[in-house]
Amino acid sequence: MDVIFGVLLALMIIVAVSLTTVFLVVRAIAKRIRRSPAIGGAVLRTRARVATGPRGKVLRLRVRLRETLESGRAAVALAASGTAPRGELSRLFRRIEHEGEALDLQLRLMESEPDAAVLAEELPAAGRRVDQVADLVHRLRASVGAGLGGVSDDALTALRAEVDREVVALHAGVGELRTLNAHDASGPGRITPRTAAPAPAPNRGNRP
């Protein structure tokens, strides 16, 4: 009896440990999913598409703010990679990003506002703040673009003209090659089939 009781107790301990482990793993995965920027952005965009009224406008402002900050991060990463002058871009963007995160918290607070009239009254000011952040990021990206250099309308036009010349030369070469091939095929070296001689007509002079 004691043996059976010991076995059951061991099984219960194993099951409890297994369930606890599974719970901790699932909770860790859920936390990681919630903290994932890609998943969070996708969820936010989906909510913004289906929501209506003032709350939907708040969600769309959050989407615009998130996408603006992501474009700023991409520009700063490009500048930090050494392909563009770095300067004070990283420090400036950190300040912009800090203000953007504070603004996103305000927008999240606005989402929980139950009074639609109050929410509609606060929306214009929130929209202006998002516009200001977007303008700052646009200026930062323009600075990075100016530092890249080497790409202009004149350069692209000249490159297109050079490509057109190469295409014309290629077509001319192909045409000349076809002409030479046709000339070689019809020259004296070609063996032409001989026409069979007609059979002689039967002699009809001595008819019976």
C-alpha positions as YAML, in Angstrom:
chain: A
units: angstrom
residues:
- id: 1
  name: MET
  ca: [0.00, 0.00, 0.00]
- id: 2
  name: ASP
  ca: [2.81, 2.36, 0.85]
- id: 3
  name: VAL
  ca: [4.42, 1.62, -2.50]
- id: 4
  name: ILE
  ca: [1.24, 2.46, -4.39]
- id: 5
  name: PHE
  ca: [0.82, 5.65, -2.40]
- id: 6
  name: GLY
  ca: [4.44, 6.63, -3.16]
- id: 7
  name: VAL
  ca: [3.95, 6.01, -6.88]
- id: 8
  name: LEU
  ca: [0.77, 8.07, -6.96]
- id: 9
  name: LEU
  ca: [2.45, 10.88, -5.07]
- id: 10
  name: ALA
  ca: [5.39, 10.83, -7.52]
- id: 11
  name: LEU
  ca: [3.00, 10.93, -10.47]
- id: 12
  name: MET
  ca: [1.13, 13.89, -8.98]
- id: 13
  name: ILE
  ca: [4.40, 15.74, -8.44]
- id: 14
  name: ILE
  ca: [5.49, 15.05, -12.04]
- id: 15
  name: VAL
  ca: [2.13, 16.24, -13.40]
- id: 16
  name: ALA
  ca: [2.23, 19.39, -11.27]
- id: 17
  name: VAL
  ca: [5.78, 20.18, -12.36]
- id: 18
  name: SER
  ca: [4.86, 19.59, -16.03]
- id: 19
  name: LEU
  ca: [1.78, 21.80, -15.84]
- id: 20
  name: THR
  ca: [3.76, 24.56, -14.12]
- id: 21
  name: THR
  ca: [6.48, 24.37, -16.76]
- id: 22
  name: VAL
  ca: [3.95, 24.53, -19.60]
- id: 23
  name: PHE
  ca: [2.21, 27.49, -17.99]
- id: 24
  name: LEU
  ca: [5.48, 29.41, -17.57]
- id: 25
  name: VAL
  ca: [6.54, 28.70, -21.16]
- id: 26
  name: VAL
  ca: [3.17, 29.78, -22.57]
- id: 27
  name: ARG
  ca: [3.21, 32.96, -20.49]
- id: 28
  name: ALA
  ca: [6.75, 33.80, -21.65]
- id: 29
  name: ILE
  ca: [5.74, 33.27, -25.30]
- id: 30
  name: ALA
  ca: [2.65, 35.44, -24.84]
- id: 31
  name: LYS
  ca: [4.74, 38.24, -23.32]
- id: 32
  name: ARG
  ca: [7.21, 38.05, -26.20]
- id: 33
  name: ILE
  ca: [4.38, 38.20, -28.74]
- id: 34
  name: ARG
  ca: [2.84, 41.22, -27.02]
- id: 35
  name: ARG
  ca: [6.18, 42.99, -26.99]
- id: 36
  name: SER
  ca: [6.95, 42.22, -30.64]
- id: 37
  name: PRO
  ca: [6.85, 45.48, -32.66]
- id: 38
  name: ALA
  ca: [5.76, 43.70, -35.82]
- id: 39
  name: ILE
  ca: [2.84, 41.92, -34.18]
- id: 40
  name: GLY
  ca: [1.88, 45.01, -32.20]
- id: 41
  name: GLY
  ca: [1.88, 47.11, -35.36]
- id: 42
  name: ALA
  ca: [-0.22, 44.58, -37.25]
- id: 43
  name: VAL
  ca: [-2.78, 44.42, -34.44]
- id: 44
  name: LEU
  ca: [-2.92, 48.22, -34.24]
- id: 45
  name: ARG
  ca: [-3.45, 48.58, -38.00]
- id: 46
  name: THR
  ca: [-6.22, 46.00, -37.92]
- id: 47
  name: ARG
  ca: [-7.97, 47.79, -35.07]
- id: 48
  name: ALA
  ca: [-7.65, 51.12, -36.90]
- id: 49
  name: ARG
  ca: [-9.28, 49.65, -40.02]
- id: 50
  name: VAL
  ca: [-12.31, 48.25, -38.24]
- id: 51
  name: ALA
  ca: [-12.87, 51.03, -35.67]
- id: 52
  name: THR
  ca: [-15.18, 53.92, -36.46]
- id: 53
  name: GLY
  ca: [-15.94, 57.34, -35.00]
- id: 54
  name: PRO
  ca: [-13.54, 59.36, -32.84]
- id: 55
  name: ARG
  ca: [-11.92, 56.24, -31.41]
- id: 56
  name: GLY
  ca: [-11.11, 55.05, -34.92]
- id: 57
  name: LYS
  ca: [-9.46, 58.42, -35.65]
- id: 58
  name: VAL
  ca: [-7.34, 58.05, -32.52]
- id: 59
  name: LEU
  ca: [-6.21, 54.61, -33.65]
- id: 60
  name: ARG
  ca: [-5.33, 55.94, -37.10]
- id: 61
  name: LEU
  ca: [-3.26, 58.68, -35.47]
- id: 62
  name: ARG
  ca: [-1.42, 56.01, -33.52]
- id: 63
  name: VAL
  ca: [-0.77, 54.05, -36.72]
- id: 64
  name: ARG
  ca: [0.59, 57.15, -38.44]
- id: 65
  name: LEU
  ca: [2.79, 57.98, -35.47]
- id: 66
  name: ARG
  ca: [4.17, 54.43, -35.27]
- id: 67
  name: GLU
  ca: [4.95, 54.31, -39.01]
- id: 68
  name: THR
  ca: [6.57, 57.75, -38.83]
- id: 69
  name: LEU
  ca: [8.87, 56.70, -36.01]
- id: 70
  name: GLU
  ca: [9.73, 53.46, -37.82]
- id: 71
  name: SER
  ca: [10.78, 55.42, -40.91]
- id: 72
  name: GLY
  ca: [12.93, 57.63, -38.69]
- id: 73
  name: ARG
  ca: [14.62, 54.59, -37.15]
- id: 74
  name: ALA
  ca: [15.37, 53.22, -40.62]
- id: 75
  name: ALA
  ca: [16.97, 56.52, -41.66]
- id: 76
  name: VAL
  ca: [19.10, 56.72, -38.51]
- id: 77
  name: ALA
  ca: [20.20, 53.10, -38.96]
- id: 78
  name: LEU
  ca: [21.27, 53.91, -42.51]
- id: 79
  name: ALA
  ca: [23.23, 56.93, -41.33]
- id: 80
  name: ALA
  ca: [24.87, 54.89, -38.55]
- id: 81
  name: SER
  ca: [25.94, 52.19, -41.02]
- id: 82
  name: GLY
  ca: [28.49, 54.57, -42.47]
- id: 83
  name: THR
  ca: [26.82, 55.20, -45.83]
- id: 84
  name: ALA
  ca: [25.73, 58.69, -44.79]
- id: 85
  name: PRO
  ca: [27.11, 61.34, -42.43]
- id: 86
  name: ARG
  ca: [26.09, 60.54, -38.87]
- id: 87
  name: GLY
  ca: [26.50, 63.87, -37.09]
- id: 88
  name: GLU
  ca: [23.90, 64.48, -34.40]
- id: 89
  name: LEU
  ca: [21.17, 62.49, -36.13]
- id: 90
  name: SER
  ca: [21.06, 59.70, -33.54]
- id: 91
  name: ARG
  ca: [20.85, 62.11, -30.63]
- id: 92
  name: LEU
  ca: [18.17, 64.20, -32.35]
- id: 93
  name: PHE
  ca: [16.11, 61.17, -33.25]
- id: 94
  name: ARG
  ca: [16.25, 59.89, -29.67]
- id: 95
  name: ARG
  ca: [14.63, 63.13, -28.58]
- id: 96
  name: ILE
  ca: [12.01, 62.86, -31.33]
- id: 97
  name: GLU
  ca: [11.38, 59.24, -30.41]
- id: 98
  name: HIS
  ca: [10.97, 60.16, -26.73]
- id: 99
  name: GLU
  ca: [8.37, 62.80, -27.61]
- id: 100
  name: GLY
  ca: [6.64, 60.34, -29.95]
- id: 101
  name: GLU
  ca: [6.41, 57.69, -27.25]
- id: 102
  name: ALA
  ca: [4.94, 60.23, -24.82]
- id: 103
  name: LEU
  ca: [2.43, 61.26, -27.47]
- id: 104
  name: ASP
  ca: [1.50, 57.60, -28.09]
- id: 105
  name: LEU
  ca: [0.76, 57.22, -24.37]
- id: 106
  name: GLN
  ca: [-1.56, 60.24, -24.59]
- id: 107
  name: LEU
  ca: [-3.31, 58.70, -27.59]
- id: 108
  name: ARG
  ca: [-3.71, 55.41, -25.73]
- id: 109
  name: LEU
  ca: [-5.27, 57.34, -22.86]
- id: 110
  name: MET
  ca: [-7.64, 59.00, -25.32]
- id: 111
  name: GLU
  ca: [-8.72, 55.55, -26.53]
- id: 112
  name: SER
  ca: [-10.15, 54.82, -23.10]
- id: 113
  name: GLU
  ca: [-12.19, 58.04, -23.02]
- id: 114
  name: PRO
  ca: [-15.86, 56.97, -22.76]
- id: 115
  name: ASP
  ca: [-17.28, 60.38, -23.75]
- id: 116
  name: ALA
  ca: [-17.24, 60.67, -27.54]
- id: 117
  name: ALA
  ca: [-17.79, 64.45, -27.36]
- id: 118
  name: VAL
  ca: [-14.73, 64.97, -25.17]
- id: 119
  name: LEU
  ca: [-12.73, 62.69, -27.44]
- id: 120
  name: ALA
  ca: [-13.77, 64.62, -30.54]
- id: 121
  name: GLU
  ca: [-12.75, 67.86, -28.83]
- id: 122
  name: GLU
  ca: [-9.27, 66.53, -28.04]
- id: 123
  name: LEU
  ca: [-8.62, 65.07, -31.49]
- id: 124
  name: PRO
  ca: [-7.51, 68.28, -33.34]
- id: 125
  name: ALA
  ca: [-4.74, 69.01, -30.84]
- id: 126
  name: ALA
  ca: [-3.57, 65.38, -30.96]
- id: 127
  name: GLY
  ca: [-3.54, 65.50, -34.75]
- id: 128
  name: ARG
  ca: [-1.38, 68.64, -34.73]
- id: 129
  name: ARG
  ca: [1.12, 66.96, -32.40]
- id: 130
  name: VAL
  ca: [1.36, 63.95, -34.71]
- id: 131
  name: ASP
  ca: [1.88, 66.33, -37.65]
- id: 132
  name: GLN
  ca: [4.73, 68.02, -35.79]
- id: 133
  name: VAL
  ca: [6.45, 64.70, -35.12]
- id: 134
  name: ALA
  ca: [5.97, 63.68, -38.75]
- id: 135
  name: ASP
  ca: [7.50, 66.96, -39.94]
- id: 136
  name: LEU
  ca: [10.53, 66.49, -37.67]
- id: 137
  name: VAL
  ca: [11.09, 62.96, -38.95]
- id: 138
  name: HIS
  ca: [10.67, 64.16, -42.54]
- id: 139
  name: ARG
  ca: [13.39, 66.77, -41.99]
- id: 140
  name: LEU
  ca: [15.66, 64.15, -40.44]
- id: 141
  name: ARG
  ca: [15.16, 61.78, -43.38]
- id: 142
  name: ALA
  ca: [15.84, 64.63, -45.81]
- id: 143
  name: SER
  ca: [19.13, 65.27, -44.02]
- id: 144
  name: VAL
  ca: [20.11, 61.62, -44.38]
- id: 145
  name: GLY
  ca: [19.10, 61.66, -48.05]
- id: 146
  name: ALA
  ca: [21.19, 64.73, -48.72]
- id: 147
  name: GLY
  ca: [24.16, 63.01, -47.13]
- id: 148
  name: LEU
  ca: [23.83, 59.97, -49.39]
- id: 149
  name: GLY
  ca: [24.44, 61.95, -52.57]
- id: 150
  name: GLY
  ca: [25.32, 60.43, -55.93]
- id: 151
  name: VAL
  ca: [21.73, 60.13, -57.14]
- id: 152
  name: SER
  ca: [20.11, 62.93, -59.11]
- id: 153
  name: ASP
  ca: [17.75, 63.44, -62.03]
- id: 154
  name: ASP
  ca: [20.65, 64.45, -64.30]
- id: 155
  name: ALA
  ca: [22.61, 61.32, -63.41]
- id: 156
  name: LEU
  ca: [19.61, 59.08, -64.06]
- id: 157
  name: THR
  ca: [18.91, 60.84, -67.39]
- id: 158
  name: ALA
  ca: [22.51, 60.37, -68.52]
- id: 159
  name: LEU
  ca: [22.40, 56.72, -67.47]
- id: 160
  name: ARG
  ca: [19.20, 56.16, -69.43]
- id: 161
  name: ALA
  ca: [20.74, 57.75, -72.55]
- id: 162
  name: GLU
  ca: [23.77, 55.46, -72.25]
- id: 163
  name: VAL
  ca: [21.53, 52.41, -71.88]
- id: 164
  name: ASP
  ca: [19.54, 53.47, -74.97]
- id: 165
  name: ARG
  ca: [22.77, 53.76, -76.98]
- id: 166
  name: GLU
  ca: [23.86, 50.30, -75.89]
- id: 167
  name: VAL
  ca: [20.47, 48.85, -76.85]
- id: 168
  name: VAL
  ca: [20.65, 50.45, -80.34]
- id: 169
  name: ALA
  ca: [24.18, 49.12, -80.83]
- id: 170
  name: LEU
  ca: [23.07, 45.66, -79.73]
- id: 171
  name: HIS
  ca: [20.16, 45.65, -82.17]
- id: 172
  name: ALA
  ca: [22.47, 46.79, -84.98]
- id: 173
  name: GLY
  ca: [24.91, 43.98, -84.17]
- id: 174
  name: VAL
  ca: [22.16, 41.37, -84.17]
- id: 175
  name: GLY
  ca: [20.88, 42.65, -87.53]
- id: 176
  name: GLU
  ca: [24.35, 42.50, -89.07]
- id: 177
  name: LEU
  ca: [24.86, 38.96, -87.77]
- id: 178
  name: ARG
  ca: [21.58, 37.83, -89.30]
- id: 179
  name: THR
  ca: [22.59, 39.38, -92.65]
- id: 180
  name: LEU
  ca: [25.93, 37.54, -92.63]
- id: 181
  name: ASN
  ca: [24.24, 34.25, -91.76]
- id: 182
  name: ALA
  ca: [21.76, 34.67, -94.60]
- id: 183
  name: HIS
  ca: [24.62, 35.46, -97.05]
- id: 184
  name: ASP
  ca: [26.60, 32.39, -95.96]
- id: 185
  name: ALA
  ca: [23.56, 30.16, -96.31]
- id: 186
  name: SER
  ca: [22.96, 31.22, -99.97]
- id: 187
  name: GLY
  ca: [26.67, 31.27, -101.09]
- id: 188
  name: PRO
  ca: [28.57, 28.91, -103.41]
- id: 189
  name: GLY
  ca: [29.41, 26.52, -100.64]
- id: 190
  name: ARG
  ca: [25.82, 25.51, -100.25]
- id: 191
  name: ILE
  ca: [24.81, 22.16, -101.76]
- id: 192
  name: THR
  ca: [21.54, 22.50, -103.61]
- id: 193
  name: PRO
  ca: [19.47, 19.49, -104.59]
- id: 194
  name: ARG
  ca: [19.75, 18.50, -108.31]
- id: 195
  name: THR
  ca: [16.62, 18.39, -110.40]
- id: 196
  name: ALA
  ca: [16.01, 15.02, -111.97]
- id: 197
  name: ALA
  ca: [16.22, 14.95, -115.82]
- id: 198
  name: PRO
  ca: [12.91, 14.34, -117.58]
- id: 199
  name: ALA
  ca: [12.37, 10.82, -118.96]
- id: 200
  name: PRO
  ca: [12.68, 10.48, -122.80]
- id: 201
  name: ALA
  ca: [9.42, 10.42, -124.69]
- id: 202
  name: PRO
  ca: [8.51, 7.07, -126.24]
- id: 203
  name: ASN
  ca: [9.20, 6.64, -130.02]
- id: 204
  name: ARG
  ca: [5.85, 6.77, -131.78]
- id: 205
  name: GLY
  ca: [7.21, 6.83, -135.40]
- id: 206
  name: ASN
  ca: [6.45, 3.19, -136.31]
- id: 207
  name: ARG
  ca: [2.88, 2.67, -135.37]
- id: 208
  name: PRO
  ca: [1.18, -0.46, -136.71]
...
